[in-house]
Amino acid sequence: MRMTVFGAAGNVGRRTVTEALSRGHDVTAVVRDPDRLADLPHRARPHVADAADPDAVARASAGQNLVISATRPAPGRERELVATAEALLQGVARTGVRLLLVGGAASLTLPGKGPLTLAEEPGFPSELGPIAAACAAQLDACRAVASDADWTYLSPPALLEPGERTGDYRLGRDELLVDDEGRSAISMEDFAVALLDEAERPRHRRARFTVAY
């Protein structure tokens, strides 16, 4: 499979590129800052482009089978996430290439609490409010395009940290996944496994899904 990964030098993006390469895929690894090219896995095809530019997205996705976006804005620039999602959707709509978008967890509903989301739970850290709101708007942007673009949105669990690759995880849809101890977590390595599994065997076309241990 030929795929383009935006945000390829970030925590999730770099692990996604590594996982894709390990499976034999042809990966174009995209960064916005040329200084980050040195951070890319050496077997990837390096490319400099801005995911917030629909024309750049269209050029980077032309002839590919899939686009994965794992971009993440710097603190204070959270709203850029929405503009980037809209640009990605516009770009892939022109080329007909599927988009697999890494999103946020805060809009997932809480188990047994009806429509209450993680972001609405008492005690949710106030400093995470801006990125939570941006991720919710990012998902809304996907849902608003209807059939114009072939997208999938993957929400992480509450805790996403570097760790080990086990290849094990559970799938969910719009509800936060928790284990028997109430913990919601997955390693970035296994999150990348879930991304690539969805890339190779699509099960959530024009829908959001989530994963956790």
C-alpha positions, 0 to 999 in steps of 0.5 A: 500500500502507498500511504502518506503520513502527515505529522510524521515526526511527532510521537504518534506519527513517527510510530505510525511510519515505523509500523507501516514500514515494518509491514512493507508499505511504501510510506511518504512521511510529511513534515511541515518544518524541514528541520524535522526531516532528520527525525524521520525513519530512514526508509520513508520517503521524506516530504515537506508540506503543510497539512493546512493547505488543501492544495498541498494535501491534494499533491501529497495524496495523488496516486496514494492509497491512503492518507494518515494525519497525526498532526498536533498543534502547539499549546495556544494554537489548538484551533489550527487543528480544525483548519487542518482537518478541513484542509485535509478533507478538502485535499483528499476529496479532490483525489478520492484517497481515504483519510485516516485521522488521529483525533482526541478522546475528550468527546467520547462518552463515559461508560454508564453515564449516558451522553456525558463526555470525558470533557464534561466530567467533573475534574476534567483538567481545565488546561486541556479544555482548548485541545478538547474543544478543538478535537471535538470540532475536528470530529464535527468537521469530518461528519459535516462533509457527508460523502464528499470525503472518505474519512475515518476518525480514531480517538485514543483512550484517556491515556496515550503514552510511549510504551511497548508494542504488544499487538493487543487492543480492544475496539470501541465506537463513541464510548470511552473504553476502560478496563476492569480497574477503570483505566483507559489507556494504550501505548503509542506503539499499539495505537499505531498498530490499530491505525495500520490494522484499520488502514489494511482492513477498513471497518469504520468508513466515515465513522469514529472509533476508539481503542484501548487495552 
